[in-house]
Amino acid sequence: MKPGKEAIIAQITTFAEQEIPKFLKAHPGLVFYAFALDCNVVYGEVNLCLNTLADFENSLASYQKNWPEEYSAEEEIFDLKYNTGDWEYQCFATTCFFSEEQINEIFASNSEDAWKFYLQICNEALQQLTATPAFQMIPKEAGFISYCIDHDEDVAEAVRKTNPSL
């Protein structure tokens, strides 16, 4: 039996409300430009991610040095900036909202609708999370954004779903 929508949203939100203050206490003085729920919804996995502008700029400089033909176009830089896999504080905490049995059921169904449904739940959890005191505690750069991205989702598409002005 799969957990209900409200139960999953509550689980993700409660988890993040517990983990964000722990992370901030361990990393005082940092200011962040983005927060992401990095998900692998077919496994019921949600990772909390943050990054600073200084860490992004260091990554960009390193990538441009190592691959001089790349990371000069605006879209390449955008993708690097918002690709949680390149973030300094990628997956600082992880939770799963499915059991092994539930994961097997989802894979057996091979349903695109299930993937969309659970990704939408993660997006709704993010909306609820952003209203919590724990989320408000995050030191934020001007222009700070939050978004939800699935493992197989295009970075620009995921970011612009919740931040259409970017």
Helices and strands as residue ranges (DSSP letters): H 5-26, E 32-40, G 41-43, E 45-51, H 53-66, H 74-82, G 84-86, E 89-96, H 100-109, H 112-129, H 133-136, E 140-150, H 155-162
